[in-house]
Amino acid sequence: MIKSDKLIFVFYIVLGVSFLIFILDSSPDLSGEILAVLPQKVTDFETSSIIDVDRKTIFNLMSNIEIYPSIIPRNISHVNILSQISNEIIAEEEFQEVGIKTKLIVKHTIKPYDEHIIEILDGDAKGTTIKQFFEDYEHKTKLITKVHLNFDGVISVFSYIPESNMIHAVNTVTSKFVEYTQRNVFEKTVDSLYLEILKRPADVDGLLHFSS
């Protein structure tokens, strides 16, 4: 996000909080009702799903950090691998959500084919961890995701998104990886070219036309 945009965003947050404090101070009887309907801060949640993809395939894909912009371009627009030693990868990743962009330093600990641990080392989400556990389940994969959030700065407002919405967002991202496993090599090549040249994912018509 451009610095001036960040300042404007922070200004409106401060303005809104100040107005809310004024209302609460001036109307004690109303404060209880307002606090009851205000969204609660979410720090930890867990979700699990059964994926119709074998464990090795989905694990290899979800631990392939460099391909993230091709699979979830609306969430991660850029990845730059800074170091890779044994089963640890440290990368600079640019996240985006509802027009807000932020760069984070992220550590990925990969334990084939059981665990993928994501730790934010620096940036507005420093201290956030995402732990993914992969288990065999009747020729499919059971994926358990445990999330600990520690948002700061301009992205701190995301801590107040309802937990049900966060779980839905995690499951949506997972579904994108599942969909990607179903693409053939030609569709993957076309999509990567769209991202490289046009800076956007391939549309359905373009994907079908050029991959054929």
VEXDREN-2710 file (C-alpha; in Angstrom, 1 decimal):
% VEXDREN-2710
k/r/px/py/pz
1/MET/0.0/0.0/0.0
2/ILE/1.3/3.5/-0.8
3/LYS/2.3/5.5/2.3
4/SER/-0.3/8.2/1.7
5/ASP/-3.1/5.5/1.4
6/LYS/-2.0/4.0/4.7
7/LEU/-2.1/7.3/6.4
8/ILE/-5.7/8.0/5.1
9/PHE/-6.8/4.5/6.2
10/VAL/-5.3/4.9/9.7
11/PHE/-6.9/8.4/10.0
12/TYR/-10.4/7.0/9.3
13/ILE/-9.8/4.2/11.8
14/VAL/-8.8/6.7/14.5
15/LEU/-11.7/8.9/13.7
16/GLY/-14.2/6.0/14.0
17/VAL/-12.7/4.8/17.3
18/SER/-12.7/8.4/18.7
19/PHE/-16.4/8.8/17.7
20/LEU/-17.3/5.5/19.4
21/ILE/-15.5/6.4/22.6
22/PHE/-17.4/9.7/22.6
23/ILE/-20.7/8.0/22.3
24/LEU/-19.9/5.5/25.0
25/ASP/-18.7/8.2/27.4
26/SER/-21.7/10.4/26.8
27/SER/-24.4/7.6/27.0
28/PRO/-23.5/5.1/29.8
29/ASP/-26.9/3.3/29.4
30/LEU/-26.2/2.8/25.7
31/SER/-22.6/1.5/26.1
32/GLY/-23.7/-2.0/27.2
33/GLU/-25.9/-2.4/24.2
34/ILE/-23.3/-1.2/21.8
35/LEU/-20.5/-3.4/23.3
36/ALA/-22.9/-6.4/23.1
37/VAL/-23.2/-6.1/19.3
38/LEU/-19.6/-5.1/18.5
39/PRO/-17.5/-7.8/16.8
40/GLN/-15.2/-9.7/19.1
41/LYS/-11.4/-10.0/18.4
42/VAL/-10.4/-13.4/17.1
43/THR/-6.9/-14.7/18.0
44/ASP/-7.2/-18.5/17.6
45/PHE/-9.4/-20.8/15.5
46/GLU/-9.2/-24.2/13.9
47/THR/-10.8/-25.8/10.9
48/SER/-10.7/-29.2/9.2
49/SER/-11.8/-30.6/5.8
50/ILE/-11.7/-33.7/3.8
51/ILE/-9.9/-33.2/0.4
52/ASP/-10.5/-35.5/-2.5
53/VAL/-6.8/-35.5/-3.4
54/ASP/-4.1/-37.9/-2.1
55/ARG/-2.0/-36.6/0.7
56/LYS/1.3/-36.5/-1.1
57/THR/-0.1/-34.5/-4.1
58/ILE/-1.9/-31.8/-2.0
59/PHE/1.1/-31.6/0.5
60/ASN/3.6/-31.0/-2.3
61/LEU/1.4/-28.3/-3.9
62/MET/0.7/-26.4/-0.6
63/SER/4.3/-26.4/0.3
64/ASN/5.5/-25.1/-3.1
65/ILE/5.7/-21.5/-2.0
66/GLU/6.8/-20.0/-5.3
67/ILE/3.6/-21.1/-7.0
68/TYR/1.2/-19.3/-4.6
69/PRO/0.7/-16.3/-6.9
70/SER/-0.6/-18.6/-9.6
71/ILE/-3.0/-20.4/-7.3
72/ILE/-4.3/-17.6/-5.0
73/PRO/-3.3/-14.4/-6.9
74/ARG/-6.1/-12.4/-5.1
75/ASN/-4.5/-13.2/-1.8
76/ILE/-0.8/-13.4/-2.5
77/SER/0.5/-11.3/-5.4
78/HIS/4.3/-11.9/-5.1
79/VAL/6.7/-14.3/-3.5
80/ASN/10.5/-13.9/-3.2
81/ILE/12.5/-16.7/-1.7
82/LEU/15.1/-15.3/0.6
83/SER/16.7/-18.5/1.9
84/GLN/16.1/-22.2/1.8
85/ILE/17.9/-24.6/4.2
86/SER/16.8/-28.2/4.6
87/ASN/13.1/-28.2/5.4
88/GLU/12.9/-24.4/6.2
89/ILE/12.1/-21.7/3.6
90/ILE/12.1/-18.0/4.4
91/ALA/10.4/-15.8/1.9
92/GLU/9.1/-12.2/1.4
93/GLU/5.5/-12.4/0.5
94/GLU/3.1/-9.7/-0.6
95/PHE/-0.4/-10.2/0.8
96/GLN/-3.5/-8.3/-0.4
97/GLU/-7.1/-8.2/0.8
98/VAL/-9.9/-5.7/0.1
99/GLY/-7.4/-3.3/-1.4
100/ILE/-4.9/-3.4/1.4
101/LYS/-1.4/-4.7/0.5
102/THR/1.4/-5.6/3.0
103/LYS/4.7/-7.3/2.7
104/LEU/5.6/-9.9/5.3
105/ILE/8.7/-12.0/6.0
106/VAL/7.4/-15.6/6.3
107/LYS/9.1/-18.8/7.5
108/HIS/7.8/-22.1/6.2
109/THR/8.7/-25.3/8.0
110/ILE/8.0/-28.3/5.9
111/LYS/7.8/-31.9/7.3
112/PRO/6.8/-34.2/4.4
113/TYR/4.0/-35.3/4.2
114/ASP/2.6/-34.5/7.6
115/GLU/3.0/-30.8/8.6
116/HIS/3.5/-27.4/7.1
117/ILE/4.0/-24.6/9.6
118/ILE/3.8/-21.0/8.5
119/GLU/5.3/-18.3/10.8
120/ILE/5.2/-14.6/10.2
121/LEU/8.6/-13.2/11.3
122/ASP/8.2/-9.6/10.3
123/GLY/5.6/-7.2/9.2
124/ASP/2.1/-6.2/10.3
125/ALA/1.3/-9.8/11.2
126/LYS/4.5/-10.7/13.1
127/GLY/3.8/-13.5/15.5
128/THR/0.9/-15.0/13.4
129/THR/1.2/-18.8/12.9
130/ILE/-0.7/-21.2/10.6
131/LYS/-0.2/-24.9/11.2
132/GLN/-1.4/-27.4/8.7
133/PHE/-1.6/-31.2/9.5
134/PHE/-2.1/-33.7/6.7
135/GLU/-3.6/-37.2/7.4
136/ASP/-4.7/-40.1/5.2
137/TYR/-8.5/-40.5/5.1
138/GLU/-10.0/-43.3/2.9
139/HIS/-7.7/-42.5/-0.2
140/LYS/-8.3/-38.8/0.4
141/THR/-6.7/-36.3/2.8
142/LYS/-7.9/-34.8/6.0
143/LEU/-6.4/-31.3/6.4
144/ILE/-6.5/-29.7/9.9
145/THR/-5.5/-26.1/10.0
146/LYS/-4.8/-24.3/13.3
147/VAL/-4.5/-20.5/13.2
148/HIS/-3.1/-18.0/15.7
149/LEU/-3.5/-14.4/14.6
150/ASN/-1.4/-11.4/15.8
151/PHE/-2.4/-8.5/13.5
152/ASP/-1.0/-5.0/13.9
153/GLY/-1.0/-1.7/12.0
154/VAL/-3.4/-1.2/9.1
155/ILE/-4.4/-4.9/9.0
156/SER/-5.4/-5.0/12.7
157/VAL/-9.0/-4.5/11.7
158/PHE/-9.0/-8.0/10.2
159/SER/-8.8/-9.4/13.8
160/TYR/-12.5/-8.5/14.2
161/ILE/-13.8/-10.4/11.2
162/PRO/-16.2/-13.1/12.6
163/GLU/-14.6/-16.5/13.1
164/SER/-17.1/-18.2/10.8
165/ASN/-15.9/-15.8/8.0
166/MET/-12.3/-16.6/8.7
167/ILE/-12.9/-20.4/8.6
168/HIS/-14.8/-19.9/5.3
169/ALA/-11.8/-17.9/3.9
170/VAL/-9.4/-20.7/4.9
171/ASN/-11.6/-23.3/3.3
172/THR/-11.9/-21.2/0.1
173/VAL/-8.1/-20.9/-0.2
174/THR/-7.8/-24.7/0.3
175/SER/-10.4/-25.3/-2.5
176/LYS/-8.2/-23.2/-4.9
177/PHE/-5.3/-25.6/-4.3
178/VAL/-7.6/-28.6/-4.9
179/GLU/-8.9/-27.0/-8.1
180/TYR/-5.3/-26.5/-9.3
181/THR/-4.5/-30.2/-8.9
182/GLN/-7.2/-30.9/-11.4
183/ARG/-5.7/-28.7/-14.1
184/ASN/-3.5/-30.2/-16.8
185/VAL/0.0/-29.0/-17.7
186/PHE/-1.3/-26.8/-20.6
187/GLU/-3.9/-25.0/-18.4
188/LYS/-1.2/-24.3/-15.8
189/THR/1.1/-22.9/-18.4
190/VAL/-1.6/-20.6/-19.8
191/ASP/-2.5/-19.4/-16.4
192/SER/1.1/-18.6/-15.5
193/LEU/1.5/-16.7/-18.8
194/TYR/-1.6/-14.6/-18.0
195/LEU/-0.1/-13.7/-14.6
196/GLU/3.3/-12.9/-16.1
197/ILE/2.0/-10.8/-19.0
198/LEU/-1.4/-9.5/-18.0
199/LYS/-0.9/-9.5/-14.2
200/ARG/-4.2/-11.4/-13.7
201/PRO/-5.4/-15.0/-13.7
202/ALA/-6.7/-16.5/-16.9
203/ASP/-10.4/-16.3/-17.5
204/VAL/-12.4/-19.5/-18.2
205/ASP/-12.8/-18.8/-22.0
206/GLY/-9.1/-17.8/-22.4
207/LEU/-7.9/-20.8/-20.4
208/LEU/-10.0/-23.2/-22.5
209/HIS/-9.0/-21.6/-25.8
210/PHE/-5.3/-21.3/-25.4
211/SER/-4.7/-24.5/-23.5
212/SER/-6.4/-26.5/-26.3
END
